[in-house]
Amino acid sequence: MNPATSSKPPTPFSCTFSPNVPELLHQLQCTIALSTYQAGKVVLLSSADGERLVQLPRSFSKPMGMALRGQQLAIATREEVHLLTNSPDLAAHYPPRPGVYDALFMPRATFYTGQVDIHDLEWGIDGLYAVNTSFSCICKIDEHFSFTPVWKPPFISQLAHEDRCHLNGMAMQDKKPRFATAFNQGDERQSWRENITKSGVLIDIESGETVLHSLAMPHSPRLYDGQLFLLLSATGELVRADLQSGDYEVINQLNGFVRGLGRIGDYLFIGLSRLRTNSSTFAHLPMKHQAKSAGIAIVHLPTGAIVGQIQYQSSVEEIYDVQLLPGLKRPNLLNTEREEHKLGLSIPEKTYWAKPETK
């Protein structure tokens, strides 16, 4: 996974990484989960021994936002939201590789949302919240409807399948949506495309007030220890918002299109995407020549310094979300495309691996 220089083309999902990354993941006792809608994968990166970095890609149709609550992992895809539940007991006896994994996320339920372009996804105090980009609103996901709208920006006059302002990010406070990011304050179909590097906003959901203006494609707002962080994708900046002054402080500027932010301990894990030069959205960004590879940058929050990096040589070009799975050194994850997901059976206090039917 850390290939030497070679004239041969890189193998799928090959990447290079800073020598300290496996040790850091082992020390933090966590695994990185990233979603890449471009490759159609959720990828787990972990190090069980502190020396090697291993990864496990699983196929999903356009995976975007992910949300972790205890043993439950939710993944938003093109038309659905999948719920997976970790079973350590099934992991211990996973038939292809028994005794290898310390967790196994199994598909347990699917919500059929239709194509509403869900971006950020978060568990709240009363259910699963999603940023519904197509309808310019924050909604709840459950078994009753495609989605249930719970909030829309004051400048959006009505719900319509028009992606009017490219609402994309959501920060939770006390397990409720508190801040949201959008590319502009337009109220017409895809109006945000007109001036994408200068029209982004951060909105206070409680008051409806726009508290930051003129942001360069804001994504991934997160509240950590009472401080609000977000990523300015078009400039590659990790920033901390000053809500009193309506301004922000740049913590670090990275060489990439930044999107996807997770934290564990003193470390932030930030997704970096490679820009598509043939994209009408990305082609005119000033930093397009800097965003040459996709991967993960690790920032030490107290100092703001980059302390590690993972860079892909193949397969992964655009990352949407980054989540940290705490306490898991070598997890596994199954999708419904893999036959063995049908054989892993869980009931309260008991699990079984059924034997496949003979043909």
C-alpha positions as CSV (number, residue, x, y, z in Angstrom):
1,M,0.0,0.0,0.0
2,N,3.1,2.2,0.0
3,P,4.5,1.3,-3.4
4,A,8.0,2.0,-4.5
5,T,8.7,3.9,-7.6
6,S,7.8,1.8,-10.6
7,S,7.1,2.1,-14.3
8,K,4.1,-0.2,-13.8
9,P,0.7,1.5,-13.4
10,P,-0.5,1.7,-9.8
11,T,-2.8,-1.0,-8.5
12,P,-6.4,0.0,-7.6
13,F,-6.6,2.1,-4.4
14,S,-2.8,2.3,-4.1
15,C,-1.6,5.1,-1.9
16,T,1.4,6.6,-0.2
17,F,1.4,7.9,3.4
18,S,3.6,9.5,6.0
19,P,5.6,7.0,8.0
20,N,3.9,8.0,11.2
21,V,0.3,7.5,10.0
22,P,0.0,3.8,11.0
23,E,1.5,4.5,14.4
24,L,-0.8,7.5,15.0
25,L,-4.0,5.5,14.1
26,H,-2.8,2.7,16.4
27,Q,-2.1,5.2,19.2
28,L,-5.5,6.9,18.8
29,Q,-7.1,3.4,18.5
30,C,-9.3,4.5,15.6
31,T,-10.0,3.8,11.9
32,I,-10.6,6.3,9.2
33,A,-13.8,5.9,7.1
34,L,-14.0,8.0,3.9
35,S,-16.7,8.2,1.2
36,T,-15.8,8.7,-2.4
37,Y,-18.9,9.2,-4.6
38,Q,-16.7,9.4,-7.7
39,A,-15.3,5.8,-7.1
40,G,-18.5,4.5,-5.6
41,K,-16.8,3.3,-2.4
42,V,-16.7,3.7,1.4
43,V,-13.1,3.0,2.3
44,L,-11.8,2.0,5.8
45,L,-8.2,2.8,6.6
46,S,-6.7,1.2,9.8
47,S,-3.6,-0.1,11.4
48,A,-3.9,-3.0,13.8
49,D,-0.2,-3.2,14.6
50,G,1.0,0.4,14.3
51,E,3.3,-0.5,11.4
52,R,1.2,-1.2,8.4
53,L,-1.7,0.8,6.9
54,V,-4.4,-1.4,5.5
55,Q,-7.6,-0.5,3.7
56,L,-10.9,-2.0,2.9
57,P,-13.0,-0.5,0.1
58,R,-16.7,-1.4,-0.2
59,S,-19.0,-0.5,-3.1
60,F,-22.0,1.8,-2.6
61,S,-23.9,3.8,-5.2
62,K,-22.6,7.4,-4.9
63,P,-21.9,7.4,-1.1
64,M,-21.9,10.8,0.5
65,G,-22.5,11.7,4.1
66,M,-21.9,9.2,6.9
67,A,-23.0,9.3,10.5
68,L,-21.9,7.2,13.5
69,R,-23.9,6.6,16.7
70,G,-22.6,4.0,19.0
71,Q,-22.6,0.7,17.0
72,Q,-24.7,2.2,14.2
73,L,-23.3,3.6,11.0
74,A,-25.5,5.4,8.5
75,I,-24.4,6.0,4.9
76,A,-26.3,8.2,2.4
77,T,-26.2,7.0,-1.2
78,R,-27.7,8.0,-4.5
79,E,-31.2,7.0,-3.7
80,E,-31.1,5.5,-0.2
81,V,-29.7,5.7,3.3
82,H,-28.3,2.5,4.6
83,L,-28.1,1.6,8.3
84,L,-25.4,-0.8,9.4
85,T,-24.8,-2.2,12.9
86,N,-21.6,-3.5,14.3
87,S,-21.4,-7.0,15.6
88,P,-18.1,-7.8,17.2
89,D,-19.2,-11.4,17.7
90,L,-19.9,-11.9,13.9
91,A,-16.6,-10.2,13.2
92,A,-14.7,-12.7,15.4
93,H,-16.0,-15.6,13.4
94,Y,-16.3,-14.0,9.9
95,P,-16.0,-17.1,7.7
96,P,-13.5,-15.7,5.1
97,R,-11.1,-14.4,7.8
98,P,-11.9,-15.5,11.3
99,G,-10.1,-13.8,14.1
100,V,-8.9,-10.9,12.0
101,Y,-11.5,-8.1,12.5
102,D,-12.5,-6.4,15.7
103,A,-15.8,-5.1,14.3
104,L,-18.2,-6.0,11.5
105,F,-20.8,-3.4,10.3
106,M,-23.7,-5.4,8.8
107,P,-26.6,-4.0,6.7
108,R,-29.7,-3.9,8.9
109,A,-32.1,-1.4,7.3
110,T,-32.5,0.8,4.2
111,F,-34.5,4.0,3.8
112,Y,-35.6,4.8,0.2
113,T,-35.3,8.5,-0.1
114,G,-35.2,8.9,-3.9
115,Q,-32.6,11.1,-5.7
116,V,-32.5,14.1,-3.3
117,D,-28.7,14.5,-3.3
118,I,-28.1,14.1,0.5
119,H,-24.8,15.6,1.6
120,D,-24.1,15.8,5.3
121,L,-25.7,13.2,7.6
122,E,-25.9,13.2,11.4
123,W,-27.6,11.4,14.2
124,G,-29.7,13.7,16.4
125,I,-31.5,13.4,19.7
126,D,-34.6,12.3,17.9
127,G,-33.4,10.6,14.8
128,L,-31.3,10.9,11.7
129,Y,-30.9,14.3,10.1
130,A,-29.7,15.0,6.6
131,V,-28.8,18.0,4.4
132,N,-31.2,17.6,1.4
133,T,-29.3,19.6,-1.2
134,S,-31.8,19.1,-4.0
135,F,-34.6,20.6,-1.9
136,S,-32.5,23.2,-0.1
137,C,-33.5,22.0,3.4
138,I,-32.5,20.0,6.4
139,C,-34.7,17.0,6.8
140,K,-35.2,13.9,8.9
141,I,-34.9,10.4,7.5
142,D,-37.4,7.7,8.7
143,E,-39.7,5.0,7.4
144,H,-42.7,7.3,6.9
145,F,-41.8,9.5,3.9
146,S,-39.0,10.0,1.4
147,F,-37.9,12.7,3.8
148,T,-39.5,15.1,6.3
149,P,-38.4,18.7,6.0
150,V,-37.5,20.3,9.4
151,W,-35.8,23.6,8.3
152,K,-35.0,25.7,5.3
153,P,-33.0,28.9,5.0
154,P,-35.1,32.1,5.3
155,F,-34.2,33.1,1.8
156,I,-35.6,29.9,0.3
157,S,-39.2,30.7,-0.6
158,Q,-40.5,27.1,-1.2
159,L,-39.3,23.5,-1.3
160,A,-38.5,22.6,-4.9
161,H,-36.2,20.0,-6.5
162,E,-33.9,22.7,-7.8
163,D,-30.8,22.8,-5.7
164,R,-31.2,26.6,-5.3
165,C,-28.4,27.5,-3.0
166,H,-26.4,24.2,-2.7
167,L,-27.0,23.7,1.0
168,N,-24.5,21.1,1.9
169,G,-23.1,21.2,5.5
170,M,-24.6,20.8,8.9
171,A,-23.0,21.3,12.4
172,M,-24.8,19.7,15.4
173,Q,-25.1,21.2,18.9
174,D,-26.7,19.3,21.7
175,K,-27.6,16.7,19.1
176,K,-29.7,19.1,17.1
177,P,-28.8,20.9,13.8
178,R,-27.3,24.4,14.7
179,F,-25.3,25.7,11.8
180,A,-25.5,25.1,8.0
181,T,-23.3,26.0,5.0
182,A,-24.5,26.9,1.5
183,F,-22.8,28.2,-1.6
184,N,-25.1,31.3,-1.8
185,Q,-28.4,32.8,-0.8
186,G,-30.1,32.4,-4.1
187,D,-33.8,31.3,-4.5
188,E,-33.7,30.2,-8.1
189,R,-32.7,26.9,-9.7
190,Q,-28.9,26.3,-9.3
191,S,-28.3,30.0,-8.8
192,W,-25.2,29.2,-6.8
193,R,-23.2,28.4,-9.9
194,E,-22.8,32.0,-10.8
195,N,-20.1,33.1,-8.3
196,I,-19.1,30.0,-6.4
197,T,-15.8,31.2,-5.0
198,K,-17.2,34.3,-3.3
199,S,-20.8,33.8,-2.3
200,G,-20.8,31.1,0.3
201,V,-22.5,31.5,3.7
202,L,-22.7,30.1,7.2
203,I,-26.2,30.2,8.6
204,D,-27.3,30.1,12.3
205,I,-30.2,27.6,12.1
206,E,-31.8,28.8,15.4
207,S,-32.0,32.5,14.4
208,G,-32.0,32.1,10.7
209,E,-29.3,34.8,10.5
210,T,-26.4,34.5,8.0
211,V,-23.4,34.9,10.3
212,L,-20.5,34.6,7.8
213,H,-20.6,35.8,4.2
214,S,-18.3,35.7,1.1
215,L,-17.0,32.2,1.8
216,A,-15.1,30.2,-0.9
217,M,-17.3,27.1,-1.3
218,P,-17.8,26.2,2.4
219,H,-18.2,22.6,3.5
220,S,-18.2,20.4,6.6
221,P,-19.0,22.8,9.5
222,R,-18.3,21.1,12.9
223,L,-18.6,22.2,16.5
224,Y,-15.7,21.0,18.6
225,D,-15.4,22.1,22.2
226,G,-17.7,25.1,21.6
227,Q,-15.7,26.3,18.6
228,L,-17.0,26.2,15.1
229,F,-14.7,24.9,12.3
230,L,-15.3,24.6,8.6
231,L,-13.6,24.0,5.3
232,L,-13.3,26.5,2.5
233,S,-13.0,24.1,-0.4
234,A,-12.1,26.6,-3.1
235,T,-9.1,27.9,-1.2
236,G,-8.1,24.7,0.6
237,E,-8.4,26.4,4.0
238,L,-9.3,25.0,7.4
239,V,-10.8,27.9,9.3
240,R,-12.3,28.7,12.8
241,A,-15.3,31.0,12.7
242,D,-15.6,34.1,14.9
243,L,-19.3,34.4,15.2
244,Q,-19.1,37.7,17.1
245,S,-17.2,39.6,14.4
246,G,-18.6,37.7,11.5
247,D,-15.1,36.7,10.4
248,Y,-12.8,33.7,10.6
249,E,-9.3,32.7,11.4
250,V,-7.3,30.5,9.0
251,I,-5.7,27.6,10.8
252,N,-4.0,26.0,7.8
253,Q,-4.1,26.1,4.1
254,L,-3.8,22.8,2.4
255,N,-2.9,22.0,-1.2
256,G,-6.2,20.5,-2.2
257,F,-9.9,20.8,-2.5
258,V,-10.9,20.3,1.1
259,R,-14.1,18.5,2.1
260,G,-14.9,16.1,4.8
261,L,-13.8,16.7,8.4
262,G,-13.5,14.4,11.4
263,R,-11.9,14.7,14.8
264,I,-10.5,12.4,17.4
265,G,-8.5,13.7,20.4
266,D,-6.2,16.5,19.3
267,Y,-6.3,15.6,15.6
268,L,-8.4,16.7,12.7
269,F,-8.7,14.4,9.6
270,I,-9.5,16.3,6.4
271,G,-10.5,15.0,3.0
272,L,-8.6,16.2,0.0
273,S,-10.0,15.9,-3.5
274,R,-8.4,16.1,-6.9
275,L,-10.1,18.6,-9.1
276,R,-11.6,17.5,-12.4
277,T,-10.3,19.9,-15.1
278,N,-13.3,19.0,-17.3
279,S,-15.8,20.0,-14.7
280,S,-17.8,23.2,-15.3
281,T,-17.9,23.7,-11.5
282,F,-14.2,23.1,-10.7
283,A,-12.4,24.1,-13.9
284,H,-12.1,27.8,-13.1
285,L,-11.0,27.5,-9.5
286,P,-7.7,29.4,-8.8
287,M,-6.3,26.4,-6.9
288,K,-7.0,23.8,-9.6
289,H,-3.3,23.3,-10.3
290,Q,-2.6,22.6,-6.6
291,A,-5.3,19.9,-6.2
292,K,-3.4,17.1,-7.9
293,S,-4.2,14.2,-5.7
294,A,-6.9,12.9,-3.3
295,G,-6.3,11.7,0.2
296,I,-6.4,12.6,3.9
297,A,-4.5,15.4,5.7
298,I,-4.0,15.1,9.5
299,V,-3.8,18.4,11.4
300,H,-2.7,18.7,15.0
301,L,-5.4,21.0,16.3
302,P,-3.5,22.7,19.2
303,T,-0.8,23.9,16.8
304,G,-2.6,23.9,13.4
305,A,0.3,21.9,11.9
306,I,0.0,19.1,9.4
307,V,1.4,16.0,11.0
308,G,0.5,13.3,8.5
309,Q,-0.9,12.7,5.1
310,I,-2.3,9.9,2.9
311,Q,-2.2,10.3,-0.9
312,Y,-3.9,8.1,-3.5
313,Q,-2.2,7.2,-6.7
314,S,-5.2,5.5,-8.2
315,S,-9.0,5.0,-7.9
316,V,-9.8,7.8,-5.5
317,E,-10.1,11.3,-6.9
318,E,-13.0,13.0,-5.0
319,I,-13.8,12.5,-1.3
320,Y,-16.9,13.8,0.3
321,D,-17.0,12.7,4.0
322,V,-14.5,11.6,6.6
323,Q,-15.5,9.9,9.8
324,L,-13.4,8.4,12.6
325,L,-14.4,5.1,14.1
326,P,-13.1,5.2,17.7
327,G,-11.9,2.1,19.5
328,L,-11.7,0.1,16.3
329,K,-8.3,-1.0,15.1
330,R,-9.4,-3.4,12.2
331,P,-13.1,-3.1,11.4
332,N,-14.9,-4.7,8.4
333,L,-18.0,-3.5,6.6
334,L,-20.3,-5.4,4.3
335,N,-22.7,-4.1,1.7
336,T,-25.7,-5.9,0.3
337,E,-23.7,-6.8,-2.9
338,R,-21.7,-9.3,-0.9
339,E,-23.5,-12.6,-0.4
340,E,-22.1,-13.2,3.1
341,H,-24.2,-10.3,4.5
342,K,-27.2,-12.7,4.2
343,L,-25.5,-15.3,6.3
344,G,-24.6,-13.1,9.3
345,L,-27.5,-13.4,11.7
346,S,-27.9,-11.4,14.9
347,I,-30.6,-11.8,17.6
348,P,-30.4,-10.3,21.2
349,E,-27.4,-11.9,23.0
350,K,-26.7,-14.3,20.2
351,T,-25.2,-14.4,16.7
352,Y,-24.9,-17.0,14.0
353,W,-23.1,-17.5,10.7
354,A,-25.6,-19.6,8.6
355,K,-24.2,-22.1,6.1
356,P,-24.8,-21.1,2.4
357,E,-27.4,-23.1,0.6
358,T,-26.0,-25.8,-1.7
359,K,-27.1,-25.7,-5.3
